[in-house]
Each structure stands twice: as structure tokens, then as C-alpha cells.
Amino acid sequence: MNSEPSILILDSDEAFATVLQESLQQGGGYRVTLASSGDEALQELSAANFDLAIVDLGLTEPDGATLARELRQQQSNLRLMLIPIEGEELPPELSDLRVQGVLPKPFFFPELPRRVADALAQPTGEGPQPTEVTAVEPEATPSQSVVQPERIPEIVQHMNVLVREINADAVILTSGGSLIAHTGRLSADEANRLAQVVGESWRTSARVAKILGREQLRFEQSVEGGEHMFYSLAVAEEITLSAALSASVPLGLIRHRTKMMAEKLRALISPVP
């Protein structure tokens, strides 16, 4: 029996699809089948089972989102990796579809094996992405920033992208030791406990800076414990973005993706006058 994972690539850009196919077959040990249209993809899926389908959302007649749903309906345990039309965010109409990965155009090519491996490691099944949100209004002082409650849904949408990019168990946004928003597989109680840990780490860092006679200009921390890692990065004054995930993900990748996400979130956070 052939144990190589089987992947279906659905993309009308045949040159791009072929590059993906060759890279995965040569470097990752995958069996890859190409389809340039929805009809062709559905025929392939009816003839064989696939572990993962990579679908370009830019497809038309029907559109990529519709095709992704049809593929999942035809094979309920099929993992899906979607290629957004722009950037790395999926359209809101797909919020109810469980997706195991996102592949942007363009992307850093050496990341392809990791992205595919992460998608194959994700659980399958119907239903929405596991997302829980808690919103609070932090007590404001003249030097603080604040997250407006109406911004929370957009912030969580960005945080969901980070969860998929680094295969995180949870991503949380905190102010001091209070939870602003969280997403991922952890419960609200677990996310609140992490928020308290982040708050204490922030205060410890500020005390150390004061002892050294310095102003705490930024906060960044990574903690490894066995097979897990917890990484935190300051987004704004006393507001921190943190991720809990497997320690097998390279720290350089975690830092890069989290810093990119922090820049996006910073634009959604308003300084208190």
C-alpha cells in the first residue's frame, strides 16, 4: 500500500500548479494530482481519496469558495488548504468552513513543505474554525492604548490567520493581565490564565528596566517548556499579542509572523488621548 500523502491541486494557473506539484513530489514525498477546473477536480475526487486539496479561491464558474465546499461535501474528511485572492485572509463567507491551511500568492517557497505538513497534521471535519472571543475595555490612563469593542471581530479575524500560519494552539491579545480577545483550541478559562501570566511577565520586565534605569520601550519574550512554546510581543502600550504552540515550529518563523500580525493589529488599536 502506498503510504505517501495524496494531494489534489486545483488551480487554473497551470504553471503555478506544476511548480507546486514538482516541489511537493521531489522534496516532500507526496503524490500530487493537478486539476485546472472544478469539474476536473470533482472527477478526480470521485475516482480516488485525497488527504489534502489545495484550492485557488480565484477560480471562476464556479468560484473557488463554492468549489471548496463541494469538495468537502464530496469527501467529508478532506483537508483543505486555500489560496486567497489577495494576502492571507480568507473571505468572511468561508468563516463556517473548517480549513486546515492557507497558501498565499506569492509565498516564501521554502515554507511550502512546512505549510503542507501543518495542514496534513490538522484535524478534519465540518463546522466553523474553533474560535472563542472575550472582549473587555481596559481601564485607560493617559499613556495607554485601548481596543474598541467594535474592533474585536476584525482583530480576531487577523488572529485566526496567525493561528493557521504557525499552527498555534491559541493566540491571545491582552492588556496588562486582562484578556481582550482569544482564538484557537483553548477554553476561555485557559486563555484567561495565560493572560495573567503575560501580565506578570510584562510587569517583571518593567521592574527590571526600572532597576537598570531604563524605560521599557518594548516587550518580547519566548518561553519553551518540553514540547511547547509560548511567545509574546508588545503591540502597543501594555497591549500584548501572544501565541501558545508546539516547540517544533522554528522560533524565527514565529517571530516573523507574529511581528507582521502585530503591525496589522497596531493599526486597529487607538491611543487614549
Backbone torsions as a table, in degrees:
resi	resn	phi	psi	omega
1	MET	NA	136.3	-179.6
2	ASN	-80.0	120.4	-176.5
3	SER	-95.1	-0.6	-179.9
4	GLU	-67.1	134.0	176.4
5	PRO	-59.5	141.1	-177.9
6	SER	-105.2	128.1	-174.9
7	ILE	-124.0	135.6	175.2
8	LEU	-109.4	123.7	178.4
9	ILE	-107.3	119.7	179.8
10	LEU	-112.5	104.1	-177.0
11	ASP	-154.8	130.4	179.8
12	SER	-74.3	-16.4	175.6
13	ASP	-82.9	92.7	-172.5
14	GLU	-64.8	-33.6	179.8
15	ALA	-65.1	-45.7	179.2
16	PHE	-64.1	-43.7	-179.6
17	ALA	-62.5	-39.1	179.2
18	THR	-65.5	-39.2	177.2
19	VAL	-62.4	-43.4	176.6
20	LEU	-60.9	-45.3	-178.9
21	GLN	-58.8	-49.1	-177.4
22	GLU	-65.1	-39.8	-179.6
23	SER	-64.7	-43.4	-177.8
24	LEU	-72.0	-37.6	-179.4
25	GLN	-71.9	-39.1	-176.6
26	GLN	-82.3	-39.9	-174.0
27	GLY	-100.2	-17.8	-174.5
28	GLY	-118.4	-8.8	-179.8
29	GLY	71.2	35.5	179.8
30	TYR	-104.7	153.7	170.0
31	ARG	-96.3	121.0	-171.3
32	VAL	-121.5	131.7	176.4
33	THR	-118.5	136.9	-179.3
34	LEU	-103.5	145.2	172.8
35	ALA	-142.0	136.0	-176.9
36	SER	-104.4	-2.3	179.9
37	SER	-145.8	163.9	179.2
38	GLY	-63.0	-43.2	179.8
39	ASP	-59.9	-43.1	-179.3
40	GLU	-65.2	-40.6	-179.9
41	ALA	-65.1	-42.7	-179.8
42	LEU	-66.1	-34.9	176.5
43	GLN	-65.6	-43.1	179.2
44	GLU	-62.7	-39.9	-177.7
45	LEU	-70.6	-29.9	178.1
46	SER	-74.5	-20.9	-178.1
47	ALA	-93.7	-19.8	-177.0
48	ALA	-155.6	158.4	175.2
49	ASN	-90.3	142.0	178.3
50	PHE	-122.6	148.6	177.2
51	ASP	-82.6	-30.5	-174.9
52	LEU	-151.1	139.7	172.6
53	ALA	-119.0	127.3	175.7
54	ILE	-101.8	116.0	-170.6
55	VAL	-120.7	128.1	176.1
56	ASP	-81.5	120.4	-179.3
57	LEU	-74.0	-7.3	178.1
58	GLY	-82.7	0.4	178.4
59	LEU	-64.7	152.3	178.3
60	THR	-126.3	157.2	172.9
61	GLU	52.0	68.5	-6.9
62	PRO	-82.6	171.5	-178.0
63	ASP	-74.9	164.6	-175.7
64	GLY	-61.1	-36.0	-179.9
65	ALA	-64.3	-42.4	178.2
66	THR	-64.0	-41.8	-180.0
67	LEU	-64.7	-39.5	179.1
68	ALA	-60.7	-41.7	178.4
69	ARG	-65.0	-41.0	-179.2
70	GLU	-65.4	-39.0	178.5
71	LEU	-64.4	-43.8	179.0
72	ARG	-65.6	-37.2	178.7
73	GLN	-65.3	-36.9	-179.3
74	GLN	-73.3	-35.3	178.3
75	GLN	-133.9	99.1	-169.8
76	SER	-64.5	-26.9	-179.0
77	ASN	-96.1	15.5	-179.7
78	LEU	-75.5	129.0	173.1
79	ARG	-80.3	145.4	-177.3
80	LEU	-122.1	131.3	169.1
81	MET	-120.3	120.8	-174.0
82	LEU	-106.5	145.7	177.6
83	ILE	-106.2	104.4	-178.5
84	PRO	-63.7	157.5	177.8
85	ILE	-65.8	-37.0	-179.6
86	GLU	-147.8	136.3	178.3
87	GLY	68.1	-149.1	-176.3
88	GLU	-123.4	8.4	-178.4
89	GLU	-97.7	136.8	178.9
90	LEU	-85.9	150.6	-179.8
91	PRO	-65.7	150.8	-177.6
92	PRO	-57.5	-30.4	-177.3
93	GLU	-67.0	-10.4	178.0
94	LEU	-102.0	12.5	-176.5
95	SER	-64.7	-21.8	-179.5
96	ASP	-91.9	0.3	-177.4
97	LEU	-102.4	123.7	179.2
98	ARG	-72.3	117.2	-177.7
99	VAL	-116.6	137.7	-176.5
100	GLN	-95.5	-11.8	-179.4
101	GLY	-169.5	161.8	177.3
102	VAL	-130.5	136.3	178.5
103	LEU	-126.3	104.9	-177.4
104	PRO	-79.7	160.1	170.3
105	LYS	-116.7	121.7	-6.0
106	PRO	-80.5	170.4	176.1
107	PHE	-140.3	163.4	179.0
108	PHE	-76.1	109.9	-167.7
109	PHE	-57.0	-39.3	177.5
110	PRO	-61.2	-14.5	178.8
111	GLU	-80.2	-13.7	-174.1
112	LEU	-55.8	-50.2	-179.3
113	PRO	-58.1	-39.8	179.9
114	ARG	-66.5	-43.3	-179.5
115	ARG	-60.9	-43.9	-179.6
116	VAL	-68.0	-43.1	178.3
117	ALA	-61.5	-41.0	178.6
118	ASP	-63.5	-41.8	179.8
119	ALA	-63.7	-41.0	-179.9
120	LEU	-68.5	-23.3	-180.0
121	ALA	-84.5	-11.1	-177.9
122	GLN	-78.0	149.2	176.0
123	PRO	-68.5	154.4	179.4
124	THR	-103.3	-180.0	176.1
125	GLY	122.6	159.2	-179.6
126	GLU	-78.9	172.0	175.7
127	GLY	109.3	168.9	-177.5
128	PRO	-73.6	161.7	173.7
129	GLN	-60.4	140.8	-179.3
130	PRO	-67.6	104.9	-176.7
131	THR	-136.8	125.1	174.5
132	GLU	-125.0	140.2	-175.3
133	VAL	-126.9	135.1	171.1
134	THR	-125.7	129.8	-179.0
135	ALA	-121.6	137.9	174.4
136	VAL	-137.5	162.4	173.2
137	GLU	-106.1	107.9	-178.5
138	PRO	-62.3	146.4	176.7
139	GLU	-66.3	121.9	-171.5
140	ALA	-90.1	141.9	169.0
141	THR	-124.9	167.6	-177.3
142	PRO	-57.2	-21.6	-176.3
143	SER	-100.9	-2.2	-173.4
144	GLN	-91.1	162.4	167.4
145	SER	-105.3	164.2	-177.5
146	VAL	-142.1	147.8	175.9
147	VAL	-100.9	119.0	178.3
148	GLN	-72.5	135.9	-177.8
149	PRO	-54.4	-34.8	-178.6
150	GLU	-69.3	-13.1	178.4
151	ARG	-86.6	-14.0	-173.1
152	ILE	-56.2	-48.1	-179.4
153	PRO	-57.8	-41.0	179.2
154	GLU	-67.9	-39.2	178.1
155	ILE	-62.6	-44.4	179.7
156	VAL	-63.8	-36.3	177.5
157	GLN	-60.3	-42.3	176.2
158	HIS	-64.7	-42.0	-178.8
159	MET	-64.3	-33.5	176.4
160	ASN	-61.8	-35.7	177.1
161	VAL	-61.5	-44.5	179.9
162	LEU	-64.1	-38.7	176.8
163	VAL	-55.5	-45.7	-178.7
164	ARG	-70.6	-37.4	-175.9
165	GLU	-65.2	-39.5	-175.5
166	ILE	-114.2	9.8	178.1
167	ASN	54.0	49.7	-176.5
168	ALA	-81.0	148.5	171.4
169	ASP	-74.0	-32.7	179.9
170	ALA	-159.4	148.1	169.9
171	VAL	-128.6	128.9	-177.6
172	ILE	-127.3	150.6	173.9
173	LEU	-118.9	126.0	-173.1
174	THR	-130.2	156.8	172.2
175	SER	-127.0	113.1	-171.1
176	GLY	62.1	-120.7	176.2
177	GLY	-107.9	14.9	-177.3
178	SER	-103.5	142.3	-179.6
179	LEU	-83.4	127.7	175.4
180	ILE	-94.8	-49.2	-179.7
181	ALA	-156.4	152.7	175.4
182	HIS	-149.4	157.2	178.2
183	THR	-150.4	152.8	-179.8
184	GLY	127.2	-155.9	-171.7
185	ARG	-97.1	-4.1	-179.1
186	LEU	-84.3	153.3	177.5
187	SER	-75.8	168.4	178.8
188	ALA	-61.8	-39.5	179.3
189	ASP	-63.2	-43.6	179.3
190	GLU	-65.0	-40.6	178.4
191	ALA	-64.2	-39.0	177.5
192	ASN	-64.7	-37.0	178.0
193	ARG	-66.2	-39.4	176.1
194	LEU	-63.8	-39.3	179.3
195	ALA	-60.0	-39.9	179.0
196	GLN	-65.5	-38.0	177.6
197	VAL	-64.2	-43.4	179.0
198	VAL	-61.5	-43.5	179.7
199	GLY	-60.2	-42.6	179.4
200	GLU	-66.9	-38.9	177.7
201	SER	-63.2	-40.8	177.8
202	TRP	-60.7	-46.8	-178.0
203	ARG	-64.7	-38.6	177.4
204	THR	-62.7	-44.5	178.7
205	SER	-60.7	-40.7	179.8
206	ALA	-66.4	-38.4	178.8
207	ARG	-65.6	-40.6	178.1
208	VAL	-62.3	-44.5	179.2
209	ALA	-60.4	-39.6	-179.6
210	LYS	-66.2	-42.0	177.9
211	ILE	-59.9	-38.7	-179.7
212	LEU	-80.3	-0.1	179.4
213	GLY	72.2	30.9	-178.2
214	ARG	-123.6	157.3	174.1
215	GLU	-89.9	135.9	178.3
216	GLN	-75.4	100.6	-176.0
217	LEU	-84.7	-27.6	178.7
218	ARG	-155.1	162.2	180.0
219	PHE	-131.6	125.7	177.6
220	GLU	-148.9	133.5	-175.9
221	GLN	-152.5	139.1	172.2
222	SER	-129.1	132.2	-178.8
223	VAL	-127.6	127.0	177.2
224	GLU	-107.5	138.4	176.4
225	GLY	-141.5	99.4	-178.2
226	GLY	66.0	-119.0	-177.0
227	GLU	-92.7	5.4	-174.3
228	HIS	-121.4	158.6	178.0
229	MET	-136.6	145.8	175.2
230	PHE	-127.7	120.5	-176.0
231	TYR	-121.9	133.9	-179.0
232	SER	-129.4	145.9	-179.5
233	LEU	-146.7	132.7	178.4
234	ALA	-68.2	133.2	176.2
235	VAL	-99.1	-43.0	179.3
236	ALA	-153.3	-171.9	-178.5
237	GLU	-56.9	111.2	178.7
238	GLU	62.9	14.4	176.1
239	ILE	-113.4	126.1	-170.9
240	THR	-127.4	138.9	174.1
241	LEU	-103.9	126.6	-176.9
242	SER	-132.1	151.6	179.2
243	ALA	-134.4	134.8	173.2
244	ALA	-109.9	126.9	-172.7
245	LEU	-160.0	178.3	178.4
246	SER	-69.9	138.7	179.7
247	ALA	-69.9	-8.3	179.9
248	SER	-74.2	-15.6	177.5
249	VAL	-77.3	129.0	-177.5
250	PRO	-57.9	135.5	-179.3
251	LEU	-60.6	-36.9	179.7
252	GLY	-59.5	-40.3	178.5
253	LEU	-68.2	-42.7	179.0
254	ILE	-59.3	-47.7	-179.0
255	ARG	-62.0	-44.2	-177.7
256	HIS	-62.4	-49.0	-177.3
257	ARG	-68.8	-38.5	-179.7
258	THR	-68.4	-39.0	178.3
259	LYS	-65.9	-38.6	176.2
260	MET	-62.5	-41.3	-179.9
261	MET	-69.2	-36.4	178.7
262	ALA	-61.0	-37.3	178.2
263	GLU	-63.2	-40.0	179.1
264	LYS	-67.5	-41.5	-179.1
265	LEU	-70.3	-31.9	-179.1
266	ARG	-58.4	-34.2	-179.4
267	ALA	-70.8	-16.8	-178.9
268	LEU	-97.5	-2.7	-177.6
269	ILE	-107.8	127.5	-174.7
270	SER	-100.9	134.7	174.0
271	PRO	-69.9	143.5	178.3
272	VAL	-81.3	125.3	-178.5
273	PRO	-68.6	NA	NA
